[in-house]
Amino acid sequence: MRVAMIGAGYVGLVSGACFADFGHDVICVDKDPGKIEALMQGEIPIYEPGLSELVAKNMREGRLSFTLDLTDAVKNAEAVFIAVGTPSRRGDGHADLSYVHQAAREIAAAMDGYTVVVTKSTVPVGTGDEVERIIRETRPEADFAVVSNPEFLREGAAITDFKRPDRIVIGTEDERAASVMTELYRPLYLNQSPLLVTSRRTAELTKYAANAFLATKITFINEIADLCEQVGANVQDVARGIGLDNRIGSKFLHAGPGYGGSCFPKDTLALIKTAQDYEAPIRIVEAVEAVNAQRKRAMGRKVIAACGGSVRGKTIAVLGLTFKPNTDDMREAPALDIIRTLQDAGARIRAYDPEGMEAAKALLPDVDYAKDAYDCAREAEALVIVTEWDMFRALDLARLHAALAAPVVVDLRNIYRPDEMRRRGFSYVSVGRT
């Protein structure tokens, strides 16, 4: 099938490359000339394991291309995906749908023949109705259907998630559109990935509900971790004890510094605002958002306490800047608030991240960036592990001890064992363990 992907950002690029790998003819459209030029040269603007190779392969085999020309891409397409950004709107937290609405107008002007317009961007309930209204207003005679097809991609594992999904959600009540979408996802359907066809509004809400529930699990175990510290329990054992219950499950029960990234913070906030608009407030999600925002700064205070109550004039080493491993995404990363809290308290920060430092430099200009973990630890009076990159899981502890001016380690991801760290001579602090 012929597919146009409007937006060559994270979701659009991953989805476009995967559809091309299924055998479809995909063209990705973006308004940024620099991005399109780089993609045409095989340069990938984001870090995602396996994506560079997947893009190169499908470009080489002629199934994937990139353009600035939306009109040409859309008029030849049977399915047009809207995969543009929906950031939180300044001032009120609602999702900013201006890019979605603009894409709808441009698609309407370019469509030729029956076209399925698919919202892949994460959008509030009712956005599909508005997209349909915009297209109908722009082209009253157009033959089209608007479908919701939310993405459930984890950064760092996006290709696997797209090709081996837990489920595919398609929101439409148009039989022709459902047939087109089923054909697009046929390789996955043949592999028996569950395909849920529901109403458009239900599909839109499903995405927000999924992210809010996962954010709730993270926040729940973080608060249990705080209680564990006070009563002398081990949060990892608690998580195992409840996670073995199939009704709860073990995923997203890892205590840490709070959630971040491009999805959970903005999606929980957008869901809260939508619920308030419809006079059906979601108090649990409101509490989740508030607790998570406070937690990041609290982790900075945890580091200060581990340093004896003051970090003024001290060098603090920070390992990991991105909100999670296997990405270069700094959006809403806990490291940002932790570092700012330490700087506000008078600390000097030296940091290292294998992929996130270029993005971090624009957000944290007053940080000294190291060449590796041991350079980061050099003469620091405490080391903080913020992101659980694999390379931080097997550090040479003797070398690390020798590099530090004071053997203080604050492990916000619980990747080391307290007894082992203390045996090695470290003053070791973790989350939810004593």
Residue pairs with C-beta under 8 A, 6 or more apart in sequence:
1 24
1 25
1 78
1 79
1 180
1 183
1 184
2 24
2 25
2 76
2 77
2 78
2 79
3 16
3 19
3 24
3 25
3 26
3 27
3 77
3 78
3 79
3 80
3 81
3 184
4 26
4 27
4 29
4 70
4 73
4 74
4 76
4 77
4 79
4 80
4 81
5 12
5 13
5 15
5 16
5 19
5 26
5 27
5 28
5 29
5 81
5 83
5 120
6 12
6 29
6 70
6 73
6 74
6 80
6 81
6 82
6 83
6 84
6 103
6 106
6 107
7 28
7 29
7 30
7 81
7 82
7 83
7 84
7 85
7 99
7 103
7 121
8 16
8 28
8 29
8 30
8 32
8 35
8 36
8 39
8 66
9 30
9 46
9 83
9 84
9 85
10 46
10 48
10 153
10 155
10 158
10 262
10 329
11 83
11 120
11 121
11 151
11 153
12 28
12 30
12 81
12 83
12 84
12 120
13 28
13 39
13 44
13 46
13 51
13 55
14 48
14 51
14 153
14 158
14 159
14 162
15 81
15 83
15 120
15 151
15 162
16 26
16 28
16 64
16 81
17 26
17 51
17 54
17 55
17 58
17 64
17 159
18 54
18 159
18 162
18 163
19 26
19 184
20 26
20 58
20 63
20 64
21 54
21 57
21 58
21 63
21 163
22 184
22 186
22 187
23 63
23 187
24 63
24 184
25 63
26 58
26 63
26 64
26 65
27 64
27 65
27 66
27 67
27 73
27 77
28 39
28 64
28 65
28 66
28 67
29 66
29 67
29 68
29 69
29 70
29 73
29 74
30 36
30 66
30 68
31 68
33 68
35 45
36 66
36 67
36 68
38 44
38 45
39 45
39 55
39 66
40 66
42 52
42 55
42 56
42 59
44 51
44 52
44 55
46 327
46 328
46 329
47 326
47 327
47 328
47 355
48 155
48 156
48 158
48 159
48 326
48 327
49 156
49 157
49 159
49 326
50 159
51 158
51 159
54 159
55 64
58 64
59 65
67 73
70 106
70 107
70 110
71 106
71 109
71 110
72 110
73 110
74 80
74 106
74 107
74 110
74 111
74 112
74 115
75 110
75 111
75 112
76 112
77 115
78 114
78 115
78 116
78 180
79 115
79 116
79 118
79 180
79 181
79 184
80 107
80 111
80 115
80 116
80 117
80 118
81 118
81 119
81 120
81 149
82 100
82 103
82 104
82 107
82 117
82 118
82 119
82 120
82 121
82 131
83 120
83 121
84 99
84 100
84 103
84 121
85 96
85 99
85 121
86 95
86 96
86 97
86 99
86 100
86 121
86 122
86 123
86 266
86 270
87 95
87 96
87 266
88 94
88 95
88 96
88 265
88 266
88 269
88 270
89 95
89 96
92 273
93 269
93 270
93 272
93 273
94 124
94 270
94 273
94 274
95 122
95 123
95 124
95 266
95 270
97 123
97 124
97 127
97 130
99 121
100 119
100 121
100 123
100 127
100 131
101 130
101 131
101 134
104 117
104 130
104 131
104 134
104 135
104 138
105 134
105 135
105 138
107 115
107 117
107 135
108 134
108 135
108 138
108 139
108 142
109 138
109 139
111 135
111 139
111 142
111 144
113 143
114 143
114 144
114 176
115 142
115 143
115 144
116 144
116 145
116 147
116 176
116 177
116 180
116 181
117 131
117 135
117 144
117 145
117 146
117 147
118 146
118 147
118 148
118 149
118 181
119 127
119 128
119 131
119 146
119 147
119 148
119 149
119 204
120 149
120 150
120 151
122 150
122 151
122 207
122 208
122 211
122 263
122 267
122 270
123 148
123 204
124 204
124 208
124 270
124 271
124 274
125 201
125 204
125 205
125 208
125 274
126 201
126 204
127 148
127 204
128 146
128 147
128 148
128 171
128 200
128 201
128 204
129 200
129 201
131 146
132 146
135 142
135 144
135 146
136 142
145 172
145 174
145 176
145 177
146 172
146 200
147 170
147 171
147 172
147 174
147 177
147 181
147 200
148 169
148 170
148 171
148 172
148 200
148 201
148 203
148 204
149 168
149 169
149 170
149 171
149 181
149 203
150 169
150 171
150 203
150 204
150 206
150 207
151 162
151 207
152 161
152 165
152 166
152 167
152 169
152 207
152 210
153 161
153 162
154 161
155 261
155 262
155 324
155 326
155 327
155 329
156 324
156 325
156 326
156 327
157 326
163 188
164 188
164 191
164 193
165 188
165 193
166 193
166 194
167 193
167 194
167 195
167 196
168 185
168 188
168 189
168 193
168 194
168 195
168 196
169 196
169 198
169 203
169 206
169 207
170 178
170 181
170 182
170 185
170 195
170 196
170 197
170 198
170 203
171 197
171 198
171 199
171 200
171 201
171 202
171 203
171 204
171 206
172 178
172 181
172 197
172 199
172 200
173 199
173 200
178 197
181 197
182 189
182 195
185 193
185 195
188 195
189 195
198 206
207 267
208 267
208 270
208 271
208 274
209 271
211 263
211 264
211 267
211 268
211 271
212 267
212 268
212 271
212 282
212 285
212 288
214 252
214 264
215 259
215 264
215 267
215 268
215 285
215 288
215 289
215 292
216 284
216 285
216 288
217 251
217 252
217 253
218 252
218 254
218 256
218 258
218 259
218 264
218 292
219 258
219 259
219 287
219 288
219 291
219 292
219 295
221 235
221 238
221 239
221 252
221 253
221 254
221 255
222 255
222 256
222 258
222 291
222 292
222 295
222 431
223 291
224 235
224 238
224 239
224 255
224 432
225 235
225 255
225 431
225 432
226 432
227 233
228 234
228 235
228 238
228 432
228 433
228 434
229 431
229 432
229 433
229 434
232 434
233 432
233 434
234 432
234 433
234 434
235 255
235 414
235 431
235 432
235 433
236 255
236 414
236 432
236 433
238 432
239 250
239 253
239 254
239 255
240 250
242 248
242 253
243 249
243 250
243 251
243 253
244 250
254 413
254 414
255 414
255 431
255 432
256 334
256 412
256 413
256 414
256 431
257 295
257 296
257 299
257 334
257 338
257 386
257 412
257 413
257 431
258 292
258 293
258 295
258 296
258 299
258 334
259 265
259 292
259 323
259 334
260 296
260 323
260 324
260 331
260 332
260 333
260 334
260 336
261 323
261 324
261 327
261 329
261 331
261 332
261 333
262 329
262 331
262 332
264 332
265 289
265 292
265 331
265 332
266 332
268 285
268 288
268 289
269 289
271 282
271 285
272 281
272 282
272 285
272 286
272 289
275 281
275 282
275 285
295 334
296 334
296 336
296 337
296 338
296 341
297 337
297 338
297 341
299 334
299 337
299 338
299 341
299 412
300 337
300 338
300 339
300 340
300 341
300 342
300 345
301 341
302 410
302 412
302 429
303 311
303 316
303 338
303 341
303 342
303 382
303 384
303 410
304 310
304 311
304 341
304 342
304 345
306 382
306 408
306 410
306 427
306 429
307 314
307 316
307 381
307 382
307 406
307 408
310 345
310 346
311 342
311 345
311 346
311 347
311 381
311 382
312 345
312 346
312 347
313 346
313 347
313 348
314 346
314 347
314 348
314 380
314 381
314 382
315 347
315 348
315 349
315 350
315 379
315 380
315 381
315 405
316 342
316 347
316 348
316 349
316 350
316 380
316 381
316 382
316 383
316 384
317 350
317 351
317 352
317 370
317 376
317 377
317 378
317 380
317 382
317 383
317 384
317 404
318 335
318 338
318 339
318 349
318 350
318 351
318 352
318 367
318 376
318 383
318 384
318 386
319 351
319 352
319 353
319 373
319 376
319 383
319 384
319 385
319 386
319 387
319 389
319 392
320 335
320 353
320 385
320 386
320 387
320 388
320 389
320 392
320 413
321 330
321 333
321 335
321 351
321 353
321 356
321 357
321 360
321 364
321 386
321 387
322 328
322 329
322 330
322 333
322 335
322 353
322 355
322 356
322 359
322 387
323 329
323 330
323 331
323 332
323 333
323 334
323 335
323 387
324 387
324 388
325 387
325 388
325 389
325 390
326 355
326 389
327 355
327 356
328 355
328 356
328 358
328 359
329 356
329 359
330 336
330 356
330 359
330 360
330 363
333 356
333 387
334 386
334 412
335 351
335 360
335 386
335 387
336 363
336 364
338 384
338 386
338 412
339 349
339 351
339 364
339 367
342 349
343 349
343 366
348 368
349 364
349 366
349 367
349 368
350 367
350 368
350 369
350 370
350 376
350 378
350 380
351 357
351 360
351 364
351 367
351 368
351 369
351 370
351 376
352 369
352 370
352 371
352 372
352 373
352 375
352 376
353 360
353 387
353 389
354 389
354 391
356 387
357 369
360 367
360 369
361 367
361 369
370 376
370 378
373 391
373 392
373 395
373 400
374 396
374 399
374 400
374 403
376 383
377 383
377 400
377 403
377 404
378 403
379 403
379 404
379 405
380 403
380 404
380 405
380 406
381 404
381 405
381 406
381 408
382 404
382 406
382 408
382 409
382 410
383 400
383 404
383 408
383 409
383 410
384 409
384 410
384 412
385 392
385 409
385 410
385 411
385 412
385 413
385 415
386 412
386 413
387 413
388 413
388 415
392 415
393 415
397 421
397 424
397 426
398 424
400 409
401 407
401 424
401 425
401 426
406 427
407 425
407 426
407 427
408 426
408 427
408 429
409 416
409 421
409 426
409 427
409 428
409 429
410 429
410 430
411 421
411 428
411 429
411 430
411 431
412 430
412 431
413 431
414 430
414 431
414 432
414 433
416 428
416 430
418 428
418 430
418 433
418 434
421 428
422 428
